Amino acid sequence: MGKSALVILAPGAEEMEFTIAADVLRRAGINVTVAGLNGSEPVKGSRDIVIVPDKSLEQAIGQTYDVVVLPGGLGGSNAMCESKAVGELLRTQESSGRLIAAICAAPTALAKHGIATGKTLTSYPAMKPQLVDKYCYVDDKNVVQDGNLITSRGPGTAFEFALKISEQLAGVEKAQEVAKGMLLTFN
């Protein structure tokens, strides 16, 4: 059976981070499920772009995923911080040793739910004060991986973030092939 990813779509999510993650992972042959945080109805992102999830998070939670991806965007990240279901999902993912990936403001949801405490990570620069006391914060890398945790900084780093997740699930050759097809380089 192929690798799988759950990408959580919350109101106010950063559309580029969401779309690039879901798209690149699908290009890498990963079975991506887009789960709406508050149901399966269309979700309006941070720039008023409406995206339709595959199913609700409630429906998606019964399955096992090789990675859970948290796109950023302040509104979406705040919603994930407040979600008990997201917290439970992340704790299950962490305790089973499976990947968790968060970009931009989304690492604040990790902090809120007590996930990966003490690990090395990065985020959108304005989120650093909320993370620096619980994590080894990195300012000078676009993507940081510490074991089963992958984090990244923002919309401009979304391709590198998604390719790093792809590398972990599908291998470096597949990630390089996907990057080449998008006219990007990935080492």
Solvent accessible surface area in square Angstrom, and as a share of the most:
residue,aa,sasa,rsa
1,M,234,1.04
2,G,56,0.54
3,K,93,0.39
4,S,14,0.09
5,A,0,0.00
6,L,0,0.00
7,V,0,0.00
8,I,0,0.00
9,L,1,0.01
10,A,1,0.01
11,P,57,0.36
12,G,15,0.15
13,A,2,0.02
14,E,12,0.05
15,E,10,0.05
16,M,101,0.45
17,E,1,0.00
18,F,11,0.04
19,T,67,0.39
20,I,22,0.11
21,A,1,0.01
22,A,8,0.06
23,D,54,0.28
24,V,1,0.00
25,L,0,0.00
26,R,118,0.43
27,R,128,0.47
28,A,5,0.04
29,G,59,0.57
30,I,6,0.03
31,N,96,0.49
32,V,9,0.05
33,T,17,0.10
34,V,8,0.05
35,A,0,0.00
36,G,0,0.00
37,L,23,0.11
38,N,118,0.60
39,G,21,0.21
40,S,53,0.34
41,E,127,0.57
42,P,74,0.46
43,V,13,0.07
44,K,110,0.47
45,G,7,0.06
46,S,40,0.26
47,R,161,0.59
48,D,101,0.52
49,I,96,0.49
50,V,84,0.48
51,I,29,0.15
52,V,102,0.59
53,P,7,0.04
54,D,83,0.43
55,K,58,0.25
56,S,13,0.08
57,L,2,0.01
58,E,154,0.69
59,Q,115,0.51
60,A,0,0.00
61,I,64,0.32
62,G,78,0.75
63,Q,95,0.42
64,T,88,0.51
65,Y,5,0.02
66,D,39,0.20
67,V,0,0.00
68,V,0,0.00
69,V,0,0.00
70,L,0,0.00
71,P,1,0.01
72,G,0,0.00
73,G,6,0.06
74,L,106,0.53
75,G,37,0.36
76,G,1,0.01
77,S,0,0.00
78,N,77,0.40
79,A,29,0.23
80,M,2,0.01
81,C,16,0.10
82,E,128,0.57
83,S,18,0.12
84,K,166,0.70
85,A,38,0.29
86,V,0,0.00
87,G,0,0.00
88,E,105,0.47
89,L,13,0.07
90,L,0,0.00
91,R,112,0.41
92,T,76,0.44
93,Q,2,0.01
94,E,68,0.31
95,S,98,0.63
96,S,54,0.35
97,G,39,0.38
98,R,61,0.22
99,L,15,0.07
100,I,5,0.03
101,A,0,0.00
102,A,0,0.00
103,I,0,0.00
104,C,12,0.07
105,A,3,0.03
106,A,0,0.00
107,P,0,0.00
108,T,10,0.06
109,A,0,0.00
110,L,0,0.00
111,A,8,0.06
112,K,116,0.49
113,H,25,0.11
114,G,48,0.46
115,I,0,0.00
116,A,9,0.07
117,T,88,0.51
118,G,47,0.45
119,K,62,0.26
120,T,41,0.24
121,L,0,0.00
122,T,0,0.00
123,S,0,0.00
124,Y,101,0.38
125,P,72,0.45
126,A,64,0.49
127,M,20,0.09
128,K,65,0.28
129,P,101,0.63
130,Q,109,0.48
131,L,0,0.00
132,V,69,0.39
133,D,132,0.68
134,K,93,0.39
135,Y,11,0.04
136,C,78,0.47
137,Y,32,0.12
138,V,28,0.16
139,D,83,0.43
140,D,124,0.64
141,K,119,0.51
142,N,71,0.36
143,V,19,0.11
144,V,10,0.06
145,Q,64,0.28
146,D,42,0.22
147,G,50,0.48
148,N,62,0.32
149,L,4,0.02
150,I,0,0.00
151,T,0,0.00
152,S,0,0.00
153,R,36,0.13
154,G,5,0.05
155,P,42,0.27
156,G,81,0.78
157,T,18,0.10
158,A,0,0.00
159,F,79,0.33
160,E,71,0.32
161,F,0,0.00
162,A,0,0.00
163,L,3,0.01
164,K,49,0.21
165,I,0,0.00
166,S,0,0.00
167,E,34,0.15
168,Q,77,0.34
169,L,19,0.10
170,A,40,0.31
171,G,30,0.29
172,V,63,0.36
173,E,140,0.63
174,K,61,0.26
175,A,0,0.00
176,Q,73,0.32
177,E,106,0.48
178,V,11,0.06
179,A,1,0.00
180,K,157,0.66
181,G,62,0.59
182,M,36,0.16
183,L,168,0.84
184,L,64,0.32
185,T,129,0.75
186,F,24,0.10
187,N,158,0.81
